[in-house]
């Protein structure tokens, strides 16, 4: 009927802090345990059959309190600089075609509940990928360090991708660079195809034929028609400090597509500027 790839289980949180019960403030992405509520899987990929695809997301409450939340969906994208972002509208928005249940959720402490969803794509809909993030959202009242009442709007979400038609990603490696602000080694990857994917990277860094460092990344999403700077590690931390000069970065991108493993070999030059050697002396 359809193919579901459960890629990983994880948590991500958005907290909107407001003083005096007014939900105005900045959005914070944090790993702090504002609400230990997990969704599994974090990423769901579906191939629609005759315009239909369906799946299940499990909500687990690891706290000692009942978790009550509303369930809703928003379109999203990945920005080259900012990363994951929800957007008001998108030509790839899955929301109009997705139905899910329940729309309000109550999960007792240390228990799990399921959200079931069905995507129904009309025959007239153009071939392509349609995606959205399914959120559970709750409000929690607490006190900040100054003893002021604060409302935390906490949401946890899973991204859902539905492929409509015979489509596939098309990855290319555009180069490598060192992010001077974060002192991070990055691989620049574009996806020129009409389908998103989640490659991992096996890589080797060498200079004048001598191996300097090797590594492997976790899978990371690259949306259809988009690009990402994939972080390979921070110099002076997970990677050794690099002196200024010319290096060669080579390896493979590896991803799953229609239950087959695809690979893309790459070899690019890397210039390490003088400024990098002064960041971590």
C-alpha beads as a LAMMPS data file, in Angstrom:
LAMMPS data file: protein, C-alpha beads

281 atoms
280 bonds

1 atom types
1 bond types

-500.0 500.0 xlo xhi
-500.0 500.0 ylo yhi
-500.0 500.0 zlo zhi

Masses

1 110.0

Atoms # bond

1 1 1 0.000 0.000 0.000
2 1 1 2.633 2.555 1.039
3 1 1 6.150 2.743 2.399
4 1 1 6.931 4.274 5.783
5 1 1 10.554 4.930 6.708
6 1 1 10.944 5.495 10.446
7 1 1 14.265 7.235 10.593
8 1 1 14.701 8.325 14.180
9 1 1 13.021 9.228 17.447
10 1 1 13.890 12.507 19.081
11 1 1 12.530 15.561 20.864
12 1 1 12.542 19.191 19.963
13 1 1 10.876 21.986 21.890
14 1 1 9.651 25.487 21.199
15 1 1 9.049 27.681 24.213
16 1 1 7.265 31.016 23.951
17 1 1 7.748 32.908 27.177
18 1 1 5.270 35.545 28.275
19 1 1 5.100 37.667 31.393
20 1 1 1.802 38.433 33.133
21 1 1 0.052 35.727 31.136
22 1 1 0.603 37.581 27.828
23 1 1 1.917 35.264 25.116
24 1 1 4.358 37.786 23.718
25 1 1 8.055 37.118 23.613
26 1 1 10.790 35.358 21.758
27 1 1 10.775 31.815 20.448
28 1 1 13.491 29.676 22.003
29 1 1 14.692 26.318 20.662
30 1 1 16.096 24.445 23.617
31 1 1 16.958 21.014 24.886
32 1 1 15.933 21.874 28.427
33 1 1 13.215 19.673 29.865
34 1 1 10.350 22.139 29.624
35 1 1 8.196 19.128 28.888
36 1 1 9.645 15.638 28.526
37 1 1 7.227 14.592 25.847
38 1 1 8.594 12.603 22.934
39 1 1 7.251 11.828 19.473
40 1 1 8.243 8.750 17.528
41 1 1 9.204 8.764 14.751
42 1 1 10.598 12.260 14.424
43 1 1 10.645 11.965 10.618
44 1 1 8.102 10.041 8.537
45 1 1 8.440 9.536 4.773
46 1 1 5.501 8.131 2.813
47 1 1 4.994 7.141 -0.807
48 1 1 1.374 7.763 -1.770
49 1 1 -0.422 4.896 -3.522
50 1 1 -3.374 6.058 -5.646
51 1 1 -3.119 9.367 -3.862
52 1 1 -3.379 7.889 -0.365
53 1 1 -0.892 7.375 2.455
54 1 1 -1.306 6.886 6.183
55 1 1 0.726 6.448 9.335
56 1 1 0.912 6.584 13.124
57 1 1 2.906 8.803 15.491
58 1 1 3.379 7.761 19.113
59 1 1 3.350 10.408 21.855
60 1 1 5.176 9.386 25.054
61 1 1 4.867 11.294 28.330
62 1 1 7.970 10.811 30.516
63 1 1 6.838 13.261 33.194
64 1 1 4.963 12.667 36.444
65 1 1 2.009 14.800 35.298
66 1 1 -0.781 14.397 32.774
67 1 1 0.101 15.884 29.389
68 1 1 -2.804 17.685 27.695
69 1 1 -2.294 19.219 24.279
70 1 1 -3.900 20.278 21.049
71 1 1 -2.702 18.724 17.811
72 1 1 -2.225 20.749 14.629
73 1 1 -0.113 20.935 11.492
74 1 1 1.983 23.651 9.821
75 1 1 4.059 23.841 6.646
76 1 1 7.816 24.134 7.107
77 1 1 11.092 24.588 5.294
78 1 1 14.813 24.449 5.996
79 1 1 16.634 27.746 5.573
80 1 1 20.299 27.642 4.546
81 1 1 21.263 29.868 7.485
82 1 1 18.493 29.425 10.060
83 1 1 17.717 25.708 9.659
84 1 1 14.209 24.412 10.436
85 1 1 11.454 27.027 10.155
86 1 1 7.668 26.902 10.039
87 1 1 6.127 29.119 7.352
88 1 1 2.689 30.650 6.775
89 1 1 2.253 29.071 3.353
90 1 1 4.088 26.839 0.916
91 1 1 3.364 25.247 -2.474
92 1 1 4.473 21.991 -0.830
93 1 1 2.074 22.298 2.139
94 1 1 0.623 18.928 3.152
95 1 1 -1.852 20.431 5.630
96 1 1 -4.898 20.704 3.297
97 1 1 -4.645 17.008 2.424
98 1 1 -3.928 15.507 5.853
99 1 1 -6.501 14.356 8.394
100 1 1 -5.483 13.213 11.849
101 1 1 -7.030 12.046 15.088
102 1 1 -7.277 13.054 17.872
103 1 1 -7.157 16.846 17.597
104 1 1 -6.876 17.097 21.386
105 1 1 -4.669 14.742 23.344
106 1 1 -4.389 13.593 26.948
107 1 1 -1.485 11.348 27.928
108 1 1 -1.216 10.135 31.546
109 1 1 2.167 10.167 33.264
110 1 1 4.603 7.498 32.011
111 1 1 2.212 6.381 29.254
112 1 1 1.890 6.691 25.477
113 1 1 -0.879 7.551 23.034
114 1 1 -1.083 7.354 19.235
115 1 1 -1.969 9.968 16.639
116 1 1 -3.236 8.404 13.421
117 1 1 -3.185 10.319 10.173
118 1 1 -4.237 9.860 6.548
119 1 1 -3.083 11.900 3.560
120 1 1 -5.484 11.975 0.607
121 1 1 -4.041 13.715 -2.458
122 1 1 -6.549 14.573 -5.233
123 1 1 -5.858 13.223 -8.752
124 1 1 -5.579 16.763 -10.079
125 1 1 -2.707 17.585 -7.709
126 1 1 0.647 18.031 -9.448
127 1 1 3.318 15.394 -8.888
128 1 1 5.814 16.343 -6.229
129 1 1 6.502 16.207 -2.531
130 1 1 4.103 17.556 0.093
131 1 1 5.245 18.057 3.659
132 1 1 4.276 19.445 7.045
133 1 1 5.122 19.226 10.734
134 1 1 2.540 17.723 13.087
135 1 1 2.709 19.471 16.462
136 1 1 1.374 18.740 19.917
137 1 1 1.200 21.956 21.953
138 1 1 0.462 22.642 25.597
139 1 1 0.579 25.600 28.014
140 1 1 2.470 25.302 31.300
141 1 1 2.469 27.963 34.024
142 1 1 5.606 28.294 36.127
143 1 1 7.714 30.873 37.994
144 1 1 10.938 32.338 36.644
145 1 1 14.019 33.140 38.731
146 1 1 12.486 36.470 39.769
147 1 1 9.320 34.766 40.989
148 1 1 7.223 36.192 38.147
149 1 1 4.464 34.040 36.693
150 1 1 5.444 32.794 33.235
151 1 1 3.488 30.866 30.627
152 1 1 5.484 28.414 28.551
153 1 1 3.910 27.350 25.286
154 1 1 5.664 24.084 24.557
155 1 1 5.295 22.156 21.343
156 1 1 6.804 18.940 20.103
157 1 1 6.566 17.896 16.470
158 1 1 7.220 15.253 13.816
159 1 1 7.914 16.146 10.189
160 1 1 5.907 14.252 7.541
161 1 1 6.886 13.966 3.877
162 1 1 4.526 12.473 1.281
163 1 1 5.791 11.749 -2.240
164 1 1 3.170 12.035 -4.980
165 1 1 4.357 10.392 -8.186
166 1 1 7.664 8.922 -9.304
167 1 1 10.109 11.456 -7.853
168 1 1 13.563 11.254 -6.285
169 1 1 16.216 13.532 -4.776
170 1 1 19.207 14.738 -6.795
171 1 1 22.124 15.599 -4.522
172 1 1 25.242 17.524 -5.484
173 1 1 28.241 18.570 -3.386
174 1 1 29.120 22.210 -4.001
175 1 1 32.197 22.531 -1.849
176 1 1 33.517 22.721 1.701
177 1 1 34.306 25.605 4.024
178 1 1 35.226 26.523 7.576
179 1 1 32.591 28.599 9.372
180 1 1 34.807 31.190 11.076
181 1 1 32.121 32.242 13.565
182 1 1 31.551 28.724 14.915
183 1 1 34.983 27.352 13.918
184 1 1 33.149 24.476 12.232
185 1 1 34.019 22.368 9.208
186 1 1 31.077 22.249 6.777
187 1 1 30.144 20.408 3.600
188 1 1 27.858 22.336 1.232
189 1 1 25.189 20.085 -0.317
190 1 1 22.318 20.967 -2.664
191 1 1 19.254 18.910 -3.525
192 1 1 18.122 19.796 -7.043
193 1 1 15.504 17.042 -7.162
194 1 1 11.763 17.195 -6.388
195 1 1 12.019 14.919 -3.291
196 1 1 13.655 15.477 0.091
197 1 1 16.084 13.031 1.643
198 1 1 18.267 12.489 4.722
199 1 1 21.869 11.658 3.827
200 1 1 24.651 10.822 6.210
201 1 1 28.248 11.614 5.335
202 1 1 31.350 9.432 5.586
203 1 1 34.310 11.752 5.092
204 1 1 38.106 11.982 5.193
205 1 1 40.212 15.132 5.423
206 1 1 43.786 15.044 4.115
207 1 1 46.645 17.398 3.323
208 1 1 49.291 16.592 0.730
209 1 1 48.213 12.943 0.769
210 1 1 48.357 12.593 4.581
211 1 1 45.127 11.836 6.461
212 1 1 44.271 14.514 9.010
213 1 1 40.821 13.462 10.268
214 1 1 37.883 11.190 9.451
215 1 1 34.291 11.062 10.573
216 1 1 30.664 10.135 9.968
217 1 1 27.600 12.316 10.493
218 1 1 24.072 11.481 11.575
219 1 1 21.397 11.733 8.848
220 1 1 20.211 15.283 8.204
221 1 1 17.269 16.473 6.111
222 1 1 17.827 18.288 2.820
223 1 1 14.491 19.350 1.368
224 1 1 13.565 19.220 -2.295
225 1 1 15.013 22.177 -4.158
226 1 1 17.022 23.257 -1.113
227 1 1 20.532 23.150 0.266
228 1 1 22.258 22.693 3.625
229 1 1 25.625 23.317 5.156
230 1 1 26.291 19.975 6.849
231 1 1 28.424 20.362 9.961
232 1 1 31.209 17.775 10.137
233 1 1 32.643 18.891 13.474
234 1 1 34.212 21.785 15.375
235 1 1 37.918 22.461 15.099
236 1 1 39.729 22.072 18.381
237 1 1 36.878 19.990 19.818
238 1 1 35.665 16.933 17.893
239 1 1 38.239 17.724 15.185
240 1 1 41.914 18.713 15.494
241 1 1 42.976 22.299 14.969
242 1 1 43.915 22.926 11.362
243 1 1 46.779 25.135 10.289
244 1 1 46.170 27.507 7.402
245 1 1 46.588 25.996 3.965
246 1 1 45.049 23.732 1.337
247 1 1 43.263 20.476 2.244
248 1 1 41.257 17.835 0.409
249 1 1 37.872 16.665 1.731
250 1 1 36.535 13.441 0.226
251 1 1 33.964 10.779 1.062
252 1 1 30.420 9.641 0.343
253 1 1 26.859 10.811 0.878
254 1 1 24.646 7.821 1.751
255 1 1 20.843 7.859 1.800
256 1 1 17.858 5.546 1.452
257 1 1 15.476 5.862 -1.493
258 1 1 12.634 3.395 -2.189
259 1 1 14.269 0.845 0.136
260 1 1 17.562 1.043 -1.792
261 1 1 20.766 2.643 -0.564
262 1 1 22.107 5.396 -2.798
263 1 1 25.629 6.823 -2.627
264 1 1 27.362 9.871 -4.053
265 1 1 31.152 10.106 -3.918
266 1 1 32.764 13.529 -3.627
267 1 1 36.191 15.135 -3.463
268 1 1 36.543 18.889 -2.968
269 1 1 39.315 21.302 -2.064
270 1 1 39.225 23.137 1.250
271 1 1 41.081 26.334 2.046
272 1 1 41.697 27.017 5.738
273 1 1 42.358 30.732 6.266
274 1 1 44.843 32.166 8.761
275 1 1 42.017 33.304 11.038
276 1 1 41.110 29.740 11.988
277 1 1 44.444 29.016 13.641
278 1 1 43.925 31.915 16.072
279 1 1 40.466 30.810 17.265
280 1 1 41.675 27.784 19.215
281 1 1 45.377 28.403 19.887

Bonds

1 1 1 2
2 1 2 3
3 1 3 4
4 1 4 5
5 1 5 6
6 1 6 7
7 1 7 8
8 1 8 9
9 1 9 10
10 1 10 11
11 1 11 12
12 1 12 13
13 1 13 14
14 1 14 15
15 1 15 16
16 1 16 17
17 1 17 18
18 1 18 19
19 1 19 20
20 1 20 21
21 1 21 22
22 1 22 23
23 1 23 24
24 1 24 25
25 1 25 26
26 1 26 27
27 1 27 28
28 1 28 29
29 1 29 30
30 1 30 31
31 1 31 32
32 1 32 33
33 1 33 34
34 1 34 35
35 1 35 36
36 1 36 37
37 1 37 38
38 1 38 39
39 1 39 40
40 1 40 41
41 1 41 42
42 1 42 43
43 1 43 44
44 1 44 45
45 1 45 46
46 1 46 47
47 1 47 48
48 1 48 49
49 1 49 50
50 1 50 51
51 1 51 52
52 1 52 53
53 1 53 54
54 1 54 55
55 1 55 56
56 1 56 57
57 1 57 58
58 1 58 59
59 1 59 60
60 1 60 61
61 1 61 62
62 1 62 63
63 1 63 64
64 1 64 65
65 1 65 66
66 1 66 67
67 1 67 68
68 1 68 69
69 1 69 70
70 1 70 71
71 1 71 72
72 1 72 73
73 1 73 74
74 1 74 75
75 1 75 76
76 1 76 77
77 1 77 78
78 1 78 79
79 1 79 80
80 1 80 81
81 1 81 82
82 1 82 83
83 1 83 84
84 1 84 85
85 1 85 86
86 1 86 87
87 1 87 88
88 1 88 89
89 1 89 90
90 1 90 91
91 1 91 92
92 1 92 93
93 1 93 94
94 1 94 95
95 1 95 96
96 1 96 97
97 1 97 98
98 1 98 99
99 1 99 100
100 1 100 101
101 1 101 102
102 1 102 103
103 1 103 104
104 1 104 105
105 1 105 106
106 1 106 107
107 1 107 108
108 1 108 109
109 1 109 110
110 1 110 111
111 1 111 112
112 1 112 113
113 1 113 114
114 1 114 115
115 1 115 116
116 1 116 117
117 1 117 118
118 1 118 119
119 1 119 120
120 1 120 121
121 1 121 122
122 1 122 123
123 1 123 124
124 1 124 125
125 1 125 126
126 1 126 127
127 1 127 128
128 1 128 129
129 1 129 130
130 1 130 131
131 1 131 132
132 1 132 133
133 1 133 134
134 1 134 135
135 1 135 136
136 1 136 137
137 1 137 138
138 1 138 139
139 1 139 140
140 1 140 141
141 1 141 142
142 1 142 143
143 1 143 144
144 1 144 145
145 1 145 146
146 1 146 147
147 1 147 148
148 1 148 149
149 1 149 150
150 1 150 151
151 1 151 152
152 1 152 153
153 1 153 154
154 1 154 155
155 1 155 156
156 1 156 157
157 1 157 158
158 1 158 159
159 1 159 160
160 1 160 161
161 1 161 162
162 1 162 163
163 1 163 164
164 1 164 165
165 1 165 166
166 1 166 167
167 1 167 168
168 1 168 169
169 1 169 170
170 1 170 171
171 1 171 172
172 1 172 173
173 1 173 174
174 1 174 175
175 1 175 176
176 1 176 177
177 1 177 178
178 1 178 179
179 1 179 180
180 1 180 181
181 1 181 182
182 1 182 183
183 1 183 184
184 1 184 185
185 1 185 186
186 1 186 187
187 1 187 188
188 1 188 189
189 1 189 190
190 1 190 191
191 1 191 192
192 1 192 193
193 1 193 194
194 1 194 195
195 1 195 196
196 1 196 197
197 1 197 198
198 1 198 199
199 1 199 200
200 1 200 201
201 1 201 202
202 1 202 203
203 1 203 204
204 1 204 205
205 1 205 206
206 1 206 207
207 1 207 208
208 1 208 209
209 1 209 210
210 1 210 211
211 1 211 212
212 1 212 213
213 1 213 214
214 1 214 215
215 1 215 216
216 1 216 217
217 1 217 218
218 1 218 219
219 1 219 220
220 1 220 221
221 1 221 222
222 1 222 223
223 1 223 224
224 1 224 225
225 1 225 226
226 1 226 227
227 1 227 228
228 1 228 229
229 1 229 230
230 1 230 231
231 1 231 232
232 1 232 233
233 1 233 234
234 1 234 235
235 1 235 236
236 1 236 237
237 1 237 238
238 1 238 239
239 1 239 240
240 1 240 241
241 1 241 242
242 1 242 243
243 1 243 244
244 1 244 245
245 1 245 246
246 1 246 247
247 1 247 248
248 1 248 249
249 1 249 250
250 1 250 251
251 1 251 252
252 1 252 253
253 1 253 254
254 1 254 255
255 1 255 256
256 1 256 257
257 1 257 258
258 1 258 259
259 1 259 260
260 1 260 261
261 1 261 262
262 1 262 263
263 1 263 264
264 1 264 265
265 1 265 266
266 1 266 267
267 1 267 268
268 1 268 269
269 1 269 270
270 1 270 271
271 1 271 272
272 1 272 273
273 1 273 274
274 1 274 275
275 1 275 276
276 1 276 277
277 1 277 278
278 1 278 279
279 1 279 280
280 1 280 281
